[in-house]
Every structure is written in C-alpha cells, then in structure tokens.
C-alpha cells in the first residue's frame, strides 16, 4: 500500500533512510526511473505563493513520467 508523505513524524527513521537512498539512486541514474510515475498525477497546494517550489515539483514529476 502506498503511503502519502504528509508529515515526517508519520515515518520511522528506517523509512526516511530508504526514501533518501532511493532519491540518491534516482539522481545517479535518472533515465532508469524516467517512467516510474507514469499514470500518476501530482496535486500541489501551497499556503503561500512559491514559483520556484512549484516549478521544482513540476519538473521533478515530469522527469519521472508523471503529470502535474
């Protein structure tokens, strides 16, 4: 079952370490993960306007093959 990352307090240290290790693998070999988010859509809600953050998430999701 997929777990949504809403609050870091909901995760154990081991789970956070696994997320970071996966991020390192993706950064090392992005082409291998270019369709990992295919058929997924990322919805974003920000309390305050943040163009840089929004664009970063946008680009990241698209590089993983998903939609925003």
PyMOL commands that set and color helices and strands:
alter all, ss='L'
color gray80, all
select helices_A, chain A and resi 8-10+13-28+30-33+51-63
alter helices_A, ss='H'
color red, helices_A
deselect
rebuild
show_as cartoon
